[in-house]
Amino acid sequence: MNDASVTVLGAGSYGTALAICLARNNTPTVLWGRDAKQLSVMADSRQNERYLPGASFPDALSVESDLASAVAHSRDILVVVPS
């Protein structure tokens, strides 16, 4: 899908915050989550209203609901989900 250097698996509050931080530092970043409908809303609004309202997504951050596409071009994959 793109040439992301990092994919963050988990679009909750911590995963979103981490992805935003990476993207603000000019690291191409993909944020992946399991809820395709919610991710579509996030992609359109360029923020995660549910878990991190008010924090806008930098241009270097993209949102992806397809796992294979999200990790296809990533150098690093960060798993940020509850254990």
mmCIF file of the C-alpha atoms, coordinates in Angstrom:
data_MODEL
# 
_entry.id   MODEL 
# 
loop_
_atom_site.group_PDB 
_atom_site.id 
_atom_site.type_symbol 
_atom_site.label_atom_id 
_atom_site.label_alt_id 
_atom_site.label_comp_id 
_atom_site.label_asym_id 
_atom_site.label_entity_id 
_atom_site.label_seq_id 
_atom_site.pdbx_PDB_ins_code 
_atom_site.Cartn_x 
_atom_site.Cartn_y 
_atom_site.Cartn_z 
_atom_site.occupancy 
_atom_site.B_iso_or_equiv 
_atom_site.pdbx_formal_charge 
_atom_site.auth_seq_id 
_atom_site.auth_comp_id 
_atom_site.auth_asym_id 
_atom_site.auth_atom_id 
_atom_site.pdbx_PDB_model_num 
ATOM 1  C CA . MET A 1 1  ? 0.000   0.000  0.000  1.00 0.00 ? 1  MET A CA 1 
ATOM 2  C CA . ASN A 1 2  ? 2.747   2.461  0.917  1.00 0.00 ? 2  ASN A CA 1 
ATOM 3  C CA . ASP A 1 3  ? 6.388   2.616  1.959  1.00 0.00 ? 3  ASP A CA 1 
ATOM 4  C CA . ALA A 1 4  ? 5.903   2.856  5.716  1.00 0.00 ? 4  ALA A CA 1 
ATOM 5  C CA . SER A 1 5  ? 8.906   2.450  7.927  1.00 0.00 ? 5  SER A CA 1 
ATOM 6  C CA . VAL A 1 6  ? 6.820   1.510  10.962 1.00 0.00 ? 6  VAL A CA 1 
ATOM 7  C CA . THR A 1 7  ? 3.459   -0.173 11.457 1.00 0.00 ? 7  THR A CA 1 
ATOM 8  C CA . VAL A 1 8  ? 1.684   0.122  14.798 1.00 0.00 ? 8  VAL A CA 1 
ATOM 9  C CA . LEU A 1 9  ? -0.703  -2.772 15.426 1.00 0.00 ? 9  LEU A CA 1 
ATOM 10 C CA . GLY A 1 10 ? -3.386  -1.546 17.797 1.00 0.00 ? 10 GLY A CA 1 
ATOM 11 C CA . ALA A 1 11 ? -5.433  1.629  17.334 1.00 0.00 ? 11 ALA A CA 1 
ATOM 12 C CA . GLY A 1 12 ? -6.390  2.243  20.951 1.00 0.00 ? 12 GLY A CA 1 
ATOM 13 C CA . SER A 1 13 ? -5.180  5.222  22.965 1.00 0.00 ? 13 SER A CA 1 
ATOM 14 C CA . TYR A 1 14 ? -1.579  4.068  23.392 1.00 0.00 ? 14 TYR A CA 1 
ATOM 15 C CA . GLY A 1 15 ? -1.170  2.738  19.848 1.00 0.00 ? 15 GLY A CA 1 
ATOM 16 C CA . THR A 1 16 ? -2.620  5.940  18.424 1.00 0.00 ? 16 THR A CA 1 
ATOM 17 C CA . ALA A 1 17 ? -0.403  8.138  20.619 1.00 0.00 ? 17 ALA A CA 1 
ATOM 18 C CA . LEU A 1 18 ? 2.685   6.153  19.649 1.00 0.00 ? 18 LEU A CA 1 
ATOM 19 C CA . ALA A 1 19 ? 1.817   6.315  15.938 1.00 0.00 ? 19 ALA A CA 1 
ATOM 20 C CA . ILE A 1 20 ? 1.265   10.085 16.161 1.00 0.00 ? 20 ILE A CA 1 
ATOM 21 C CA . CYS A 1 21 ? 4.609   10.536 17.940 1.00 0.00 ? 21 CYS A CA 1 
ATOM 22 C CA . LEU A 1 22 ? 6.447   8.532  15.283 1.00 0.00 ? 22 LEU A CA 1 
ATOM 23 C CA . ALA A 1 23 ? 4.743   10.408 12.442 1.00 0.00 ? 23 ALA A CA 1 
ATOM 24 C CA . ARG A 1 24 ? 5.462   13.798 14.043 1.00 0.00 ? 24 ARG A CA 1 
ATOM 25 C CA . ASN A 1 25 ? 9.122   12.841 13.868 1.00 0.00 ? 25 ASN A CA 1 
ATOM 26 C CA . ASN A 1 26 ? 8.786   12.322 10.098 1.00 0.00 ? 26 ASN A CA 1 
ATOM 27 C CA . THR A 1 27 ? 8.696   8.532  10.283 1.00 0.00 ? 27 THR A CA 1 
ATOM 28 C CA . PRO A 1 28 ? 6.225   7.161  7.731  1.00 0.00 ? 28 PRO A CA 1 
ATOM 29 C CA . THR A 1 29 ? 3.804   5.255  9.952  1.00 0.00 ? 29 THR A CA 1 
ATOM 30 C CA . VAL A 1 30 ? 0.800   2.992  9.427  1.00 0.00 ? 30 VAL A CA 1 
ATOM 31 C CA . LEU A 1 31 ? -1.743  2.521  12.216 1.00 0.00 ? 31 LEU A CA 1 
ATOM 32 C CA . TRP A 1 32 ? -3.678  -0.744 12.015 1.00 0.00 ? 32 TRP A CA 1 
ATOM 33 C CA . GLY A 1 33 ? -6.731  -1.846 13.992 1.00 0.00 ? 33 GLY A CA 1 
ATOM 34 C CA . ARG A 1 34 ? -9.389  -4.551 13.812 1.00 0.00 ? 34 ARG A CA 1 
ATOM 35 C CA . ASP A 1 35 ? -12.476 -2.346 13.512 1.00 0.00 ? 35 ASP A CA 1 
ATOM 36 C CA . ALA A 1 36 ? -12.622 -1.382 9.816  1.00 0.00 ? 36 ALA A CA 1 
ATOM 37 C CA . LYS A 1 37 ? -15.585 0.957  10.329 1.00 0.00 ? 37 LYS A CA 1 
ATOM 38 C CA . GLN A 1 38 ? -13.835 2.867  13.120 1.00 0.00 ? 38 GLN A CA 1 
ATOM 39 C CA . LEU A 1 39 ? -10.614 3.030  11.108 1.00 0.00 ? 39 LEU A CA 1 
ATOM 40 C CA . SER A 1 40 ? -12.528 4.491  8.170  1.00 0.00 ? 40 SER A CA 1 
ATOM 41 C CA . VAL A 1 41 ? -13.872 7.228  10.453 1.00 0.00 ? 41 VAL A CA 1 
ATOM 42 C CA . MET A 1 42 ? -10.347 7.835  11.766 1.00 0.00 ? 42 MET A CA 1 
ATOM 43 C CA . ALA A 1 43 ? -8.931  8.078  8.237  1.00 0.00 ? 43 ALA A CA 1 
ATOM 44 C CA . ASP A 1 44 ? -11.621 10.583 7.236  1.00 0.00 ? 44 ASP A CA 1 
ATOM 45 C CA . SER A 1 45 ? -11.382 12.756 10.367 1.00 0.00 ? 45 SER A CA 1 
ATOM 46 C CA . ARG A 1 46 ? -7.579  12.374 10.722 1.00 0.00 ? 46 ARG A CA 1 
ATOM 47 C CA . GLN A 1 47 ? -7.922  11.659 14.446 1.00 0.00 ? 47 GLN A CA 1 
ATOM 48 C CA . ASN A 1 48 ? -9.063  8.957  16.864 1.00 0.00 ? 48 ASN A CA 1 
ATOM 49 C CA . GLU A 1 49 ? -12.134 10.544 18.448 1.00 0.00 ? 49 GLU A CA 1 
ATOM 50 C CA . ARG A 1 50 ? -12.917 7.405  20.455 1.00 0.00 ? 50 ARG A CA 1 
ATOM 51 C CA . TYR A 1 51 ? -9.605  6.909  22.258 1.00 0.00 ? 51 TYR A CA 1 
ATOM 52 C CA . LEU A 1 52 ? -7.565  10.093 21.777 1.00 0.00 ? 52 LEU A CA 1 
ATOM 53 C CA . PRO A 1 53 ? -9.863  13.012 20.921 1.00 0.00 ? 53 PRO A CA 1 
ATOM 54 C CA . GLY A 1 54 ? -8.252  16.247 19.820 1.00 0.00 ? 54 GLY A CA 1 
ATOM 55 C CA . ALA A 1 55 ? -4.957  14.740 18.647 1.00 0.00 ? 55 ALA A CA 1 
ATOM 56 C CA . SER A 1 56 ? -4.736  15.254 14.888 1.00 0.00 ? 56 SER A CA 1 
ATOM 57 C CA . PHE A 1 57 ? -2.879  12.811 12.667 1.00 0.00 ? 57 PHE A CA 1 
ATOM 58 C CA . PRO A 1 58 ? 0.272   14.144 10.981 1.00 0.00 ? 58 PRO A CA 1 
ATOM 59 C CA . ASP A 1 59 ? 0.627   13.724 7.223  1.00 0.00 ? 59 ASP A CA 1 
ATOM 60 C CA . ALA A 1 60 ? 3.155   10.905 7.753  1.00 0.00 ? 60 ALA A CA 1 
ATOM 61 C CA . LEU A 1 61 ? 0.480   8.759  9.461  1.00 0.00 ? 61 LEU A CA 1 
ATOM 62 C CA . SER A 1 62 ? -1.858  6.545  7.461  1.00 0.00 ? 62 SER A CA 1 
ATOM 63 C CA . VAL A 1 63 ? -4.626  4.272  8.715  1.00 0.00 ? 63 VAL A CA 1 
ATOM 64 C CA . GLU A 1 64 ? -5.091  0.743  7.386  1.00 0.00 ? 64 GLU A CA 1 
ATOM 65 C CA . SER A 1 65 ? -7.642  -1.964 8.224  1.00 0.00 ? 65 SER A CA 1 
ATOM 66 C CA . ASP A 1 66 ? -6.051  -4.730 6.133  1.00 0.00 ? 66 ASP A CA 1 
ATOM 67 C CA . LEU A 1 67 ? -3.291  -6.400 8.161  1.00 0.00 ? 67 LEU A CA 1 
ATOM 68 C CA . ALA A 1 68 ? -1.336  -7.694 5.163  1.00 0.00 ? 68 ALA A CA 1 
ATOM 69 C CA . SER A 1 69 ? -1.295  -4.247 3.567  1.00 0.00 ? 69 SER A CA 1 
ATOM 70 C CA . ALA A 1 70 ? -0.402  -2.580 6.854  1.00 0.00 ? 70 ALA A CA 1 
ATOM 71 C CA . VAL A 1 71 ? 2.765   -4.618 7.340  1.00 0.00 ? 71 VAL A CA 1 
ATOM 72 C CA . ALA A 1 72 ? 3.762   -5.200 3.703  1.00 0.00 ? 72 ALA A CA 1 
ATOM 73 C CA . HIS A 1 73 ? 6.396   -2.445 3.470  1.00 0.00 ? 73 HIS A CA 1 
ATOM 74 C CA . SER A 1 74 ? 7.265   -1.855 7.105  1.00 0.00 ? 74 SER A CA 1 
ATOM 75 C CA . ARG A 1 75 ? 10.764  -2.010 8.447  1.00 0.00 ? 75 ARG A CA 1 
ATOM 76 C CA . ASP A 1 76 ? 9.472   -2.303 12.035 1.00 0.00 ? 76 ASP A CA 1 
ATOM 77 C CA . ILE A 1 77 ? 6.216   -3.602 13.500 1.00 0.00 ? 77 ILE A CA 1 
ATOM 78 C CA . LEU A 1 78 ? 5.108   -2.538 16.972 1.00 0.00 ? 78 LEU A CA 1 
ATOM 79 C CA . VAL A 1 79 ? 2.410   -4.598 18.685 1.00 0.00 ? 79 VAL A CA 1 
ATOM 80 C CA . VAL A 1 80 ? 0.459   -2.281 20.973 1.00 0.00 ? 80 VAL A CA 1 
ATOM 81 C CA . VAL A 1 81 ? -2.530  -4.320 22.142 1.00 0.00 ? 81 VAL A CA 1 
ATOM 82 C CA . PRO A 1 82 ? -3.723  -5.408 25.590 1.00 0.00 ? 82 PRO A CA 1 
ATOM 83 C CA . SER A 1 83 ? -2.084  -8.587 26.781 1.00 0.00 ? 83 SER A CA 1 
# 
